[in-house]
Amino acid sequence: EYRGLVKHTGGCHCGAIRFEVWASADLHVFNCNCSICTKKQNRHFIVPASRFKLLKGADNLTTYTFNTHCAQHTFCKTCGVQSFYTPRSNPDGYGIAPHCLDDGTVQTIVTEDINGKEWEKAVKEHKTIRDMSKP
């Protein structure tokens, strides 16, 4: 257990992928406008890898990469839903899709737009994003 955090559970649409993640009940979600996040409507919050556990479905995940191949866009082979991924900004953590969490543990969501079209500049200027995967 993590002090001040709650255990969220979630997964993909078909149920092949299930995970748990320890995070605040009040989520800080990024809304990125880069090409892939726009196409997928990828809104996500970032956690350290130590606070994420894949419970089911490792063999049912597939990965898409492009450009620098740093971000690992994982998704379910069966239903195509991306419940989580490894973000370029935090390759030692996970970006979790709040809409893939089960009901009952999220109190509030604050959304912050990030200019992924100018990714390097946006991440360099952002005061905290690179540290979000630190325990």
The first five atom37 places (N, CA, C, CB, O) and aatype in JSON, in Angstrom:
{
  "aatype": [6, 18, 1, 7, 10, 19, 11, 8, 16, 7, 7, 4, 8, 4, 7, 0, 9, 1, 13, 6, 19, 17, 0, 15, 0, 3, 10, 8, 19, 13, 2, 4, 2, 4, 15, 9, 4, 16, 11, 11, 5, 2, 1, 8, 13, 9, 19, 14, 0, 15, 1, 13, 11, 10, 10, 11, 7, 0, 3, 2, 10, 16, 16, 18, 16, 13, 2, 16, 8, 4, 0, 5, 8, 16, 13, 4, 11, 16, 4, 7, 19, 5, 15, 13, 18, 16, 14, 1, 15, 2, 14, 3, 7, 18, 7, 9, 0, 14, 8, 4, 10, 3, 3, 7, 16, 19, 5, 16, 9, 19, 16, 6, 3, 9, 2, 7, 11, 6, 17, 6, 11, 0, 19, 11, 6, 8, 11, 16, 9, 1, 3, 12, 15, 11, 14],
  "atom_mask": [
    [1, 1, 1, 1, 1],
    [1, 1, 1, 1, 1],
    [1, 1, 1, 1, 1],
    [1, 1, 1, 0, 1],
    [1, 1, 1, 1, 1],
    [1, 1, 1, 1, 1],
    [1, 1, 1, 1, 1],
    [1, 1, 1, 1, 1],
    [1, 1, 1, 1, 1],
    [1, 1, 1, 0, 1],
    [1, 1, 1, 0, 1],
    [1, 1, 1, 1, 1],
    [1, 1, 1, 1, 1],
    [1, 1, 1, 1, 1],
    [1, 1, 1, 0, 1],
    [1, 1, 1, 1, 1],
    [1, 1, 1, 1, 1],
    [1, 1, 1, 1, 1],
    [1, 1, 1, 1, 1],
    [1, 1, 1, 1, 1],
    [1, 1, 1, 1, 1],
    [1, 1, 1, 1, 1],
    [1, 1, 1, 1, 1],
    [1, 1, 1, 1, 1],
    [1, 1, 1, 1, 1],
    [1, 1, 1, 1, 1],
    [1, 1, 1, 1, 1],
    [1, 1, 1, 1, 1],
    [1, 1, 1, 1, 1],
    [1, 1, 1, 1, 1],
    [1, 1, 1, 1, 1],
    [1, 1, 1, 1, 1],
    [1, 1, 1, 1, 1],
    [1, 1, 1, 1, 1],
    [1, 1, 1, 1, 1],
    [1, 1, 1, 1, 1],
    [1, 1, 1, 1, 1],
    [1, 1, 1, 1, 1],
    [1, 1, 1, 1, 1],
    [1, 1, 1, 1, 1],
    [1, 1, 1, 1, 1],
    [1, 1, 1, 1, 1],
    [1, 1, 1, 1, 1],
    [1, 1, 1, 1, 1],
    [1, 1, 1, 1, 1],
    [1, 1, 1, 1, 1],
    [1, 1, 1, 1, 1],
    [1, 1, 1, 1, 1],
    [1, 1, 1, 1, 1],
    [1, 1, 1, 1, 1],
    [1, 1, 1, 1, 1],
    [1, 1, 1, 1, 1],
    [1, 1, 1, 1, 1],
    [1, 1, 1, 1, 1],
    [1, 1, 1, 1, 1],
    [1, 1, 1, 1, 1],
    [1, 1, 1, 0, 1],
    [1, 1, 1, 1, 1],
    [1, 1, 1, 1, 1],
    [1, 1, 1, 1, 1],
    [1, 1, 1, 1, 1],
    [1, 1, 1, 1, 1],
    [1, 1, 1, 1, 1],
    [1, 1, 1, 1, 1],
    [1, 1, 1, 1, 1],
    [1, 1, 1, 1, 1],
    [1, 1, 1, 1, 1],
    [1, 1, 1, 1, 1],
    [1, 1, 1, 1, 1],
    [1, 1, 1, 1, 1],
    [1, 1, 1, 1, 1],
    [1, 1, 1, 1, 1],
    [1, 1, 1, 1, 1],
    [1, 1, 1, 1, 1],
    [1, 1, 1, 1, 1],
    [1, 1, 1, 1, 1],
    [1, 1, 1, 1, 1],
    [1, 1, 1, 1, 1],
    [1, 1, 1, 1, 1],
    [1, 1, 1, 0, 1],
    [1, 1, 1, 1, 1],
    [1, 1, 1, 1, 1],
    [1, 1, 1, 1, 1],
    [1, 1, 1, 1, 1],
    [1, 1, 1, 1, 1],
    [1, 1, 1, 1, 1],
    [1, 1, 1, 1, 1],
    [1, 1, 1, 1, 1],
    [1, 1, 1, 1, 1],
    [1, 1, 1, 1, 1],
    [1, 1, 1, 1, 1],
    [1, 1, 1, 1, 1],
    [1, 1, 1, 0, 1],
    [1, 1, 1, 1, 1],
    [1, 1, 1, 0, 1],
    [1, 1, 1, 1, 1],
    [1, 1, 1, 1, 1],
    [1, 1, 1, 1, 1],
    [1, 1, 1, 1, 1],
    [1, 1, 1, 1, 1],
    [1, 1, 1, 1, 1],
    [1, 1, 1, 1, 1],
    [1, 1, 1, 1, 1],
    [1, 1, 1, 0, 1],
    [1, 1, 1, 1, 1],
    [1, 1, 1, 1, 1],
    [1, 1, 1, 1, 1],
    [1, 1, 1, 1, 1],
    [1, 1, 1, 1, 1],
    [1, 1, 1, 1, 1],
    [1, 1, 1, 1, 1],
    [1, 1, 1, 1, 1],
    [1, 1, 1, 1, 1],
    [1, 1, 1, 1, 1],
    [1, 1, 1, 1, 1],
    [1, 1, 1, 0, 1],
    [1, 1, 1, 1, 1],
    [1, 1, 1, 1, 1],
    [1, 1, 1, 1, 1],
    [1, 1, 1, 1, 1],
    [1, 1, 1, 1, 1],
    [1, 1, 1, 1, 1],
    [1, 1, 1, 1, 1],
    [1, 1, 1, 1, 1],
    [1, 1, 1, 1, 1],
    [1, 1, 1, 1, 1],
    [1, 1, 1, 1, 1],
    [1, 1, 1, 1, 1],
    [1, 1, 1, 1, 1],
    [1, 1, 1, 1, 1],
    [1, 1, 1, 1, 1],
    [1, 1, 1, 1, 1],
    [1, 1, 1, 1, 1],
    [1, 1, 1, 1, 1],
    [1, 1, 1, 1, 1]
  ],
  "atom_positions": [
    [[0.83, -1.19, 0.0], [0.0, 0.0, 0.0], [0.86, 1.25, 0.0], [-0.94, 0.0, 1.2], [1.97, 1.26, 0.53]],
    [[0.33, 2.3, -0.61], [1.05, 3.56, -0.72], [0.25, 4.63, 0.02], [1.27, 3.96, -2.21], [-0.93, 4.83, -0.24]],
    [[0.91, 5.31, 0.93], [0.26, 6.33, 1.76], [-0.33, 7.45, 0.88], [1.28, 6.93, 2.78], [0.36, 8.0, 0.01]],
    [[-1.58, 7.77, 1.11], [-2.25, 8.85, 0.4], [-2.73, 8.5, -1.0], [0.0, 0.0, 0.0], [-3.3, 9.35, -1.69]],
    [[-2.51, 7.27, -1.42], [-2.94, 6.85, -2.75], [-4.02, 5.79, -2.63], [-1.74, 6.32, -3.57], [-4.18, 5.16, -1.58]],
    [[-4.76, 5.59, -3.71], [-5.76, 4.54, -3.75], [-5.4, 3.54, -4.84], [-7.17, 5.13, -3.99], [-4.72, 3.87, -5.81]],
    [[-5.87, 2.32, -4.66], [-5.65, 1.31, -5.68], [-6.79, 1.37, -6.68], [-5.53, -0.11, -5.06], [-7.94, 1.11, -6.34]],
    [[-6.45, 1.72, -7.91], [-7.4, 1.71, -9.02], [-7.19, 0.4, -9.77], [-7.2, 2.95, -9.97], [-6.07, -0.09, -9.87]],
    [[-8.26, -0.17, -10.28], [-8.15, -1.31, -11.17], [-8.78, -0.94, -12.5], [-8.82, -2.57, -10.57], [-9.62, -0.05, -12.57]],
    [[-8.38, -1.63, -13.54], [-8.94, -1.32, -14.84], [-8.52, -2.34, -15.88], [0.0, 0.0, 0.0], [-7.9, -3.35, -15.56]],
    [[-8.87, -2.05, -17.11], [-8.53, -2.94, -18.2], [-9.11, -2.5, -19.52], [0.0, 0.0, 0.0], [-9.67, -1.41, -19.65]],
    [[-8.97, -3.38, -20.49], [-9.46, -3.1, -21.84], [-10.96, -3.43, -21.92], [-8.67, -3.92, -22.89], [-11.57, -3.82, -20.93]],
    [[-11.54, -3.26, -23.09], [-12.98, -3.47, -23.28], [-13.38, -4.94, -23.16], [-13.39, -2.94, -24.63], [-14.4, -5.25, -22.54]],
    [[-12.59, -5.84, -23.75], [-12.99, -7.25, -23.76], [-12.62, -8.0, -22.48], [-12.37, -7.95, -24.94], [-13.06, -9.13, -22.27]],
    [[-11.8, -7.37, -21.61], [-11.43, -7.99, -20.35], [-10.18, -8.84, -20.41], [0.0, 0.0, 0.0], [-9.77, -9.41, -19.39]],
    [[-9.55, -8.94, -21.57], [-8.32, -9.74, -21.69], [-7.17, -9.1, -20.93], [-7.94, -9.9, -23.16], [-6.29, -9.81, -20.43]],
    [[-7.16, -7.78, -20.83], [-6.12, -7.04, -20.11], [-6.71, -6.5, -18.82], [-5.54, -5.88, -20.99], [-7.75, -5.84, -18.83]],
    [[-6.04, -6.77, -17.71], [-6.44, -6.23, -16.41], [-5.19, -5.75, -15.7], [-7.21, -7.29, -15.55], [-4.13, -6.37, -15.8]],
    [[-5.32, -4.63, -14.97], [-4.19, -4.07, -14.25], [-4.65, -3.39, -12.97], [-3.43, -3.08, -15.12], [-5.85, -3.16, -12.78]],
    [[-3.7, -3.09, -12.11], [-3.96, -2.24, -10.95], [-2.89, -1.17, -10.93], [-3.97, -3.07, -9.62], [-1.76, -1.38, -11.37]],
    [[-3.27, -0.03, -10.42], [-2.34, 1.1, -10.33], [-2.66, 1.89, -9.07], [-2.43, 2.0, -11.61], [-3.82, 2.15, -8.75]],
    [[-1.6, 2.28, -8.37], [-1.75, 3.12, -7.18], [-1.53, 4.57, -7.6], [-0.74, 2.7, -6.04], [-0.47, 4.92, -8.12]],
    [[-2.54, 5.39, -7.36], [-2.47, 6.81, -7.73], [-3.44, 7.58, -6.84], [-2.79, 7.03, -9.25], [-4.22, 6.99, -6.1]],
    [[-3.39, 8.86, -6.94], [-4.32, 9.7, -6.2], [-5.74, 9.43, -6.67], [-3.96, 11.2, -6.37], [-5.96, 9.0, -7.81]],
    [[-6.7, 9.69, -5.81], [-8.11, 9.65, -6.22], [-8.45, 10.86, -7.07], [-9.03, 9.58, -4.98], [-9.44, 10.87, -7.79]],
    [[-7.6, 11.89, -6.99], [-7.73, 13.11, -7.78], [-6.66, 13.07, -8.86], [-7.59, 14.4, -6.89], [-5.48, 13.28, -8.58]],
    [[-7.07, 12.8, -10.09], [-6.12, 12.55, -11.17], [-5.75, 13.81, -11.94], [-6.69, 11.53, -12.13], [-6.6, 14.67, -12.21]],
    [[-4.47, 13.91, -12.29], [-3.95, 14.97, -13.16], [-3.71, 14.31, -14.51], [-2.62, 15.64, -12.57], [-2.76, 13.55, -14.68]],
    [[-4.57, 14.6, -15.46], [-4.58, 13.93, -16.76], [-4.05, 14.87, -17.84], [-6.0, 13.44, -17.11], [-4.4, 16.05, -17.89]],
    [[-3.2, 14.31, -18.71], [-2.67, 15.07, -19.83], [-3.5, 14.82, -21.07], [-1.2, 14.72, -20.09], [-3.86, 13.69, -21.38]],
    [[-3.78, 15.91, -21.79], [-4.47, 15.85, -23.07], [-3.48, 16.36, -24.11], [-5.81, 16.71, -23.06], [-3.32, 17.57, -24.29]],
    [[-2.82, 15.43, -24.78], [-1.76, 15.76, -25.72], [-2.33, 15.91, -27.13], [-0.65, 14.69, -25.69], [-3.25, 15.19, -27.51]],
    [[-1.77, 16.84, -27.9], [-2.24, 17.06, -29.26], [-1.28, 16.54, -30.32], [-2.47, 18.53, -29.48], [-1.37, 16.94, -31.48]],
    [[-0.34, 15.64, -29.94], [0.55, 15.06, -30.95], [-0.29, 14.18, -31.88], [1.7, 14.24, -30.28], [-1.46, 13.93, -31.61]],
    [[0.31, 13.72, -32.96], [-0.45, 13.0, -33.98], [-1.13, 11.74, -33.45], [0.47, 12.63, -35.12], [-2.3, 11.52, -33.74]],
    [[-0.43, 10.92, -32.69], [-1.04, 9.67, -32.23], [-2.05, 9.9, -31.11], [0.03, 8.71, -31.77], [-3.11, 9.27, -31.08]],
    [[-1.73, 10.8, -30.18], [-2.67, 11.07, -29.09], [-3.96, 11.67, -29.62], [-2.03, 12.0, -28.05], [-5.04, 11.39, -29.09]],
    [[-3.87, 12.5, -30.65], [-5.06, 13.08, -31.26], [-5.9, 12.0, -31.92], [-4.67, 14.15, -32.3], [-7.12, 11.96, -31.73]],
    [[-5.28, 11.13, -32.68], [-6.02, 10.07, -33.38], [-6.67, 9.11, -32.4], [-5.09, 9.31, -34.32], [-7.79, 8.65, -32.64]],
    [[-5.98, 8.78, -31.29], [-6.5, 7.82, -30.32], [-7.29, 8.46, -29.19], [-5.36, 7.03, -29.74], [-7.89, 7.77, -28.38]],
    [[-7.28, 9.81, -29.14], [-7.86, 10.5, -27.99], [-7.21, 9.99, -26.72], [-9.41, 10.31, -27.94], [-7.89, 9.66, -25.74]],
    [[-5.88, 9.93, -26.74], [-5.09, 9.38, -25.63], [-4.92, 10.41, -24.53], [-3.72, 8.91, -26.13], [-3.97, 11.2, -24.54]],
    [[-5.83, 10.39, -23.58], [-5.67, 11.2, -22.37], [-5.16, 10.25, -21.3], [-7.03, 11.9, -21.93], [-5.64, 9.13, -21.18]],
    [[-4.17, 10.71, -20.51], [-3.52, 9.78, -19.58], [-2.92, 10.5, -18.38], [-2.44, 9.0, -20.3], [-2.62, 11.7, -18.44]],
    [[-2.75, 9.74, -17.29], [-1.99, 10.24, -16.15], [-0.77, 9.33, -16.01], [-2.86, 10.27, -14.83], [-0.8, 8.18, -16.44]],
    [[0.29, 9.85, -15.41], [1.57, 9.14, -15.37], [1.88, 8.68, -13.96], [2.7, 10.04, -15.9], [1.7, 9.41, -12.99]],
    [[2.36, 7.44, -13.87], [2.76, 6.85, -12.58], [4.1, 6.15, -12.74], [1.68, 5.86, -12.06], [4.47, 5.75, -13.84]],
    [[4.84, 6.0, -11.64], [6.07, 5.2, -11.68], [5.74, 3.73, -11.96], [6.84, 5.32, -10.34], [4.65, 3.26, -11.61]],
    [[6.65, 3.03, -12.59], [6.45, 1.61, -12.88], [6.19, 0.8, -11.62], [7.66, 1.05, -13.61], [5.47, -0.19, -11.66]],
    [[6.77, 1.22, -10.51], [6.61, 0.49, -9.25], [5.17, 0.53, -8.73], [7.55, 1.05, -8.2], [4.8, -0.27, -7.87]],
    [[4.36, 1.46, -9.23], [2.97, 1.58, -8.77], [1.97, 0.98, -9.75], [2.63, 3.03, -8.53], [0.77, 1.18, -9.62]],
    [[2.48, 0.26, -10.74], [1.64, -0.37, -11.76], [1.89, -1.87, -11.76], [1.93, 0.23, -13.17], [3.03, -2.32, -11.65]],
    [[0.81, -2.64, -11.87], [0.96, -4.1, -11.95], [-0.02, -4.64, -12.99], [0.72, -4.76, -10.55], [-1.23, -4.42, -12.89]],
    [[0.51, -5.34, -13.97], [-0.33, -6.03, -14.94], [-0.81, -7.32, -14.29], [0.45, -6.32, -16.29], [0.0, -8.17, -13.91]],
    [[-2.11, -7.45, -14.16], [-2.69, -8.62, -13.49], [-2.99, -9.75, -14.45], [-3.96, -8.22, -12.77], [-2.97, -10.92, -14.07]],
    [[-3.28, -9.4, -15.7], [-3.74, -10.4, -16.66], [-3.53, -9.87, -18.07], [-5.23, -10.75, -16.41], [-3.76, -8.69, -18.35]],
    [[-3.1, -10.75, -18.97], [-3.12, -10.42, -20.39], [-1.82, -10.05, -21.05], [0.0, 0.0, 0.0], [-1.84, -9.51, -22.16]],
    [[-0.68, -10.3, -20.42], [0.61, -9.95, -21.03], [0.73, -10.54, -22.43], [1.78, -10.44, -20.14], [1.27, -9.9, -23.34]],
    [[0.24, -11.76, -22.61], [0.33, -12.42, -23.91], [-0.67, -11.86, -24.92], [0.11, -13.91, -23.75], [-0.61, -12.21, -26.1]],
    [[-1.59, -11.02, -24.48], [-2.59, -10.44, -25.37], [-2.29, -8.97, -25.71], [-3.97, -10.55, -24.74], [-3.1, -8.3, -26.34]],
    [[-1.12, -8.49, -25.28], [-0.71, -7.11, -25.6], [0.14, -7.1, -26.87], [0.07, -6.48, -24.42], [0.92, -8.02, -27.11]],
    [[-0.02, -6.08, -27.64], [0.88, -5.83, -28.76], [1.31, -4.38, -28.68], [0.2, -6.15, -30.14], [0.67, -3.58, -28.0]],
    [[2.39, -4.03, -29.37], [2.98, -2.7, -29.22], [3.17, -2.04, -30.58], [4.32, -2.79, -28.49], [3.57, -2.67, -31.55]],
    [[2.89, -0.75, -30.61], [3.12, 0.08, -31.79], [4.1, 1.18, -31.4], [1.79, 0.68, -32.35], [3.94, 1.81, -30.36]],
    [[5.11, 1.42, -32.23], [6.03, 2.53, -32.02], [6.2, 3.28, -33.34], [7.41, 2.03, -31.49], [5.88, 2.75, -34.41]],
    [[6.69, 4.5, -33.26], [6.96, 5.28, -34.46], [7.97, 6.37, -34.1], [5.65, 5.9, -35.06], [8.3, 6.53, -32.92]],
    [[8.45, 7.1, -35.07], [9.37, 8.22, -34.89], [10.59, 7.8, -34.06], [8.65, 9.42, -34.21], [11.44, 7.07, -34.58]],
    [[10.71, 8.22, -32.81], [11.89, 7.88, -32.0], [11.8, 6.47, -31.41], [12.06, 8.9, -30.87], [12.79, 5.96, -30.9]],
    [[10.65, 5.85, -31.46], [10.39, 4.51, -30.92], [10.58, 4.43, -29.41], [11.29, 3.5, -31.59], [10.72, 3.34, -28.86]],
    [[10.58, 5.59, -28.72], [10.69, 5.61, -27.25], [9.36, 5.26, -26.61], [11.17, 6.99, -26.76], [9.32, 4.44, -25.69]],
    [[8.3, 5.86, -27.07], [6.97, 5.56, -26.52], [6.56, 4.17, -26.99], [5.91, 6.63, -26.95], [6.69, 3.84, -28.17]],
    [[6.07, 3.37, -26.07], [5.6, 2.03, -26.38], [4.08, 2.03, -26.25], [6.26, 0.95, -25.43], [3.55, 1.94, -25.14]],
    [[3.4, 2.12, -27.38], [1.93, 2.19, -27.39], [1.38, 0.77, -27.38], [1.41, 2.98, -28.63], [1.21, 0.15, -28.43]],
    [[1.09, 0.26, -26.18], [0.6, -1.1, -26.01], [-0.92, -1.1, -26.08], [1.08, -1.7, -24.68], [-1.58, -0.17, -25.61]],
    [[-1.46, -2.15, -26.69], [-2.9, -2.27, -26.77], [-3.3, -3.74, -26.87], [-3.45, -1.49, -27.96], [-2.49, -4.6, -27.21]],
    [[-4.56, -4.0, -26.56], [-5.1, -5.35, -26.57], [-5.24, -5.86, -28.01], [-6.47, -5.39, -25.85], [-5.8, -5.17, -28.86]],
    [[-4.73, -7.06, -28.27], [-4.82, -7.67, -29.6], [-6.27, -8.0, -29.97], [-3.97, -8.93, -29.66], [-6.6, -8.06, -31.16]],
    [[-7.12, -8.2, -28.99], [-8.49, -8.61, -29.27], [-9.4, -7.43, -29.55], [-9.04, -9.41, -28.11], [-10.05, -7.38, -30.6]],
    [[-9.46, -6.46, -28.62], [-10.41, -5.35, -28.78], [-9.76, -4.04, -29.25], [-11.13, -5.1, -27.48], [-10.46, -3.11, -29.64]],
    [[-8.43, -3.97, -29.21], [-7.73, -2.78, -29.7], [-7.62, -1.63, -28.72], [0.0, 0.0, 0.0], [-7.09, -0.58, -29.07]],
    [[-8.11, -1.8, -27.5], [-8.09, -0.7, -26.53], [-6.72, -0.56, -25.89], [-9.16, -0.92, -25.45], [-6.1, -1.55, -25.48]],
    [[-6.25, 0.68, -25.82], [-5.02, 1.0, -25.1], [-5.4, 1.47, -23.71], [-4.16, 2.08, -25.85], [-5.89, 2.59, -23.55]],
    [[-5.17, 0.63, -22.7], [-5.49, 1.0, -21.32], [-4.34, 1.72, -20.67], [-5.85, -0.24, -20.52], [-4.54, 2.52, -19.75]],
    [[-3.13, 1.45, -21.14], [-1.91, 2.04, -20.6], [-0.83, 1.96, -21.67], [-1.46, 1.33, -19.29], [-0.95, 1.21, -22.64]],
    [[0.22, 2.74, -21.48], [1.35, 2.69, -22.39], [2.58, 3.26, -21.7], [1.05, 3.47, -23.7], [2.48, 3.81, -20.6]],
    [[3.72, 3.13, -22.33], [4.96, 3.69, -21.8], [5.22, 5.01, -22.54], [6.17, 2.69, -21.96], [5.56, 4.98, -23.73]],
    [[5.07, 6.15, -21.87], [5.21, 7.43, -22.55], [6.67, 7.81, -22.81], [4.55, 8.52, -21.74], [7.57, 7.46, -22.05]],
    [[6.88, 8.53, -23.87], [8.21, 9.03, -24.22], [8.76, 9.93, -23.11], [8.17, 9.8, -25.54], [9.96, 9.92, -22.84]],
    [[7.89, 10.71, -22.49], [8.33, 11.63, -21.44], [8.81, 10.9, -20.19], [7.21, 12.57, -21.07], [9.64, 11.41, -19.45]],
    [[8.28, 9.71, -19.96], [8.57, 8.93, -18.76], [8.74, 7.45, -19.12], [7.43, 9.11, -17.7], [7.87, 6.64, -18.8]],
    [[9.83, 7.1, -19.78], [10.01, 5.71, -20.21], [10.17, 4.73, -19.05], [11.21, 5.61, -21.11], [10.13, 3.51, -19.25]],
    [[10.34, 5.25, -17.84], [10.44, 4.41, -16.65], [9.12, 4.36, -15.89], [11.55, 4.91, -15.74], [9.09, 3.97, -14.72]],
    [[8.04, 4.74, -16.54], [6.72, 4.75, -15.91], [5.65, 4.32, -16.89], [0.0, 0.0, 0.0], [5.94, 3.77, -17.96]],
    [[4.41, 4.59, -16.52], [3.27, 4.25, -17.36], [2.33, 5.43, -17.48], [2.53, 3.03, -16.8], [2.14, 6.19, -16.52]],
    [[1.74, 5.58, -18.64], [0.64, 6.5, -18.88], [-0.64, 5.68, -18.83], [0.0, 0.0, 0.0], [-0.81, 4.74, -19.61]],
    [[-1.52, 6.01, -17.92], [-2.74, 5.24, -17.7], [-3.94, 6.01, -18.24], [-2.92, 4.91, -16.2], [-4.1, 7.2, -17.96]],
    [[-4.78, 5.33, -19.0], [-6.0, 5.94, -19.53], [-7.08, 5.93, -18.45], [-6.49, 5.19, -20.81], [-7.55, 4.86, -18.07]],
    [[-7.47, 7.1, -17.94], [-8.45, 7.12, -16.85], [-9.8, 6.52, -17.23], [-8.65, 8.54, -16.38], [-10.52, 6.02, -16.37]],
    [[-10.14, 6.58, -18.51], [-11.41, 6.02, -18.96], [-11.4, 4.5, -18.98], [-11.75, 6.55, -20.34], [-12.44, 3.88, -19.24]],
    [[-10.25, 3.88, -18.72], [-10.15, 2.42, -18.63], [-10.14, 1.92, -17.18], [-8.9, 1.93, -19.34], [-10.01, 0.73, -16.92]],
    [[-10.28, 2.85, -16.24], [-10.35, 2.46, -14.82], [-11.78, 2.03, -14.48], [-9.9, 3.63, -13.9], [-12.75, 2.54, -15.03]],
    [[-11.86, 1.08, -13.57], [-13.18, 0.66, -13.07], [-13.79, 1.79, -12.25], [-13.06, -0.64, -12.22], [-13.08, 2.62, -11.69]],
    [[-15.1, 1.82, -12.19], [-15.82, 2.85, -11.43], [-15.53, 2.75, -9.94], [-17.33, 2.72, -11.68], [-15.26, 1.66, -9.41]],
    [[-15.58, 3.91, -9.26], [-15.61, 3.91, -7.81], [-14.38, 4.44, -7.09], [0.0, 0.0, 0.0], [-14.46, 4.67, -5.88]],
    [[-13.25, 4.65, -7.78], [-12.05, 5.09, -7.06], [-11.58, 6.48, -7.45], [-10.95, 4.11, -7.29], [-10.75, 7.06, -6.75]],
    [[-12.06, 7.03, -8.54], [-11.65, 8.36, -8.98], [-12.63, 9.39, -8.42], [-11.6, 8.45, -10.54], [-13.84, 9.28, -8.6]],
    [[-12.07, 10.4, -7.74], [-12.92, 11.48, -7.21], [-13.03, 12.63, -8.2], [-12.37, 11.99, -5.88], [-14.13, 13.08, -8.53]],
    [[-11.87, 13.11, -8.69], [-11.88, 14.23, -9.63], [-10.81, 14.0, -10.69], [-11.64, 15.58, -8.88], [-9.85, 13.26, -10.5]],
    [[-11.0, 14.67, -11.82], [-10.01, 14.67, -12.89], [-9.77, 16.1, -13.32], [-10.46, 13.79, -14.11], [-10.7, 16.82, -13.7]],
    [[-8.51, 16.51, -13.26], [-8.09, 17.81, -13.78], [-7.31, 17.5, -15.05], [-7.23, 18.64, -12.73], [-6.38, 16.69, -15.03]],
    [[-7.68, 18.15, -16.14], [-7.02, 17.89, -17.42], [-6.13, 19.07, -17.8], [-8.06, 17.63, -18.52], [-6.53, 20.23, -17.73]],
    [[-4.91, 18.74, -18.19], [-3.94, 19.74, -18.65], [-3.59, 19.47, -20.1], [-2.67, 19.74, -17.76], [-3.15, 18.37, -20.43]],
    [[-3.78, 20.46, -20.95], [-3.37, 20.33, -22.35], [-1.85, 20.41, -22.43], [-4.04, 21.43, -23.23], [-1.22, 21.21, -21.75]],
    [[-1.28, 19.56, -23.28], [0.16, 19.61, -23.53], [0.37, 19.63, -25.04], [0.9, 18.41, -22.86], [-0.27, 18.88, -25.78]],
    [[1.28, 20.49, -25.49], [1.5, 20.68, -26.92], [2.47, 19.63, -27.45], [2.04, 22.09, -27.19], [3.66, 19.89, -27.63]],
    [[1.95, 18.45, -27.71], [2.76, 17.37, -28.24], [3.18, 17.57, -29.68], [0.0, 0.0, 0.0], [4.08, 16.88, -30.16]],
    [[2.55, 18.51, -30.38], [3.0, 18.83, -31.74], [4.4, 19.42, -31.69], [2.02, 19.82, -32.42], [5.16, 19.32, -32.66]],
    [[4.74, 20.05, -30.57], [6.1, 20.58, -30.33], [6.63, 19.88, -29.08], [6.1, 22.18, -30.16], [6.94, 20.53, -28.08]],
    [[6.72, 18.56, -29.14], [7.0, 17.72, -27.99], [8.25, 18.12, -27.22], [7.13, 16.3, -28.43], [8.18, 18.32, -26.01]],
    [[9.37, 18.26, -27.9], [10.62, 18.58, -27.21], [10.51, 19.89, -26.42], [11.76, 18.69, -28.21], [10.92, 19.96, -25.26]],
    [[9.95, 20.9, -27.05], [9.77, 22.2, -26.39], [8.81, 22.09, -25.21], [9.26, 23.25, -27.41], [9.08, 22.62, -24.13]],
    [[7.69, 21.41, -25.4], [6.68, 21.29, -24.35], [7.23, 20.57, -23.13], [5.46, 20.56, -24.87], [6.99, 21.0, -22.0]],
    [[7.95, 19.48, -23.34], [8.48, 18.71, -22.22], [9.6, 19.47, -21.53], [8.98, 17.34, -22.7], [9.72, 19.42, -20.3]],
    [[10.41, 20.15, -22.3], [11.5, 20.95, -21.71], [10.94, 22.07, -20.83], [12.39, 21.56, -22.81], [11.5, 22.36, -19.77]],
    [[9.86, 22.69, -21.25], [9.28, 23.82, -20.51], [8.38, 23.39, -19.36], [8.49, 24.69, -21.46], [8.12, 24.18, -18.45]],
    [[7.91, 22.14, -19.38], [7.01, 21.68, -18.33], [7.8, 21.44, -17.05], [6.27, 20.38, -18.77], [8.86, 20.81, -17.08]],
    [[7.31, 21.93, -15.95], [8.06, 21.9, -14.69], [8.1, 20.52, -14.04], [7.47, 22.87, -13.73], [9.04, 20.25, -13.29]],
    [[7.13, 19.65, -14.3], [7.08, 18.4, -13.54], [6.93, 17.12, -14.35], [5.97, 18.48, -12.61], [7.1, 16.04, -13.79]],
    [[6.63, 17.19, -15.62], [6.25, 15.98, -16.35], [7.32, 14.88, -16.31], [5.94, 16.34, -17.78], [6.97, 13.71, -16.16]],
    [[8.58, 15.23, -16.44], [9.64, 14.2, -16.47], [9.82, 13.51, -15.12], [10.95, 14.83, -16.89], [10.37, 12.42, -15.06]],
    [[9.36, 14.13, -14.04], [9.52, 13.54, -12.72], [8.29, 12.74, -12.27], [9.8, 14.62, -11.72], [8.28, 12.2, -11.16]],
    [[7.28, 12.67, -13.1], [6.04, 12.01, -12.68], [6.19, 10.5, -12.53], [4.94, 12.31, -13.67], [5.36, 9.87, -11.87]],
    [[7.22, 9.93, -13.11], [7.41, 8.48, -12.97], [8.41, 8.14, -11.86], [7.9, 7.89, -14.29], [8.78, 6.98, -11.68]],
    [[8.82, 9.15, -11.12], [9.73, 8.92, -9.99], [8.9, 8.55, -8.76], [10.61, 10.19, -9.71], [7.89, 9.19, -8.48]],
    [[9.34, 7.5, -8.03], [8.57, 7.08, -6.84], [8.53, 8.16, -5.76], [9.18, 5.81, -6.26], [7.92, 7.95, -4.71]]
  ]
}
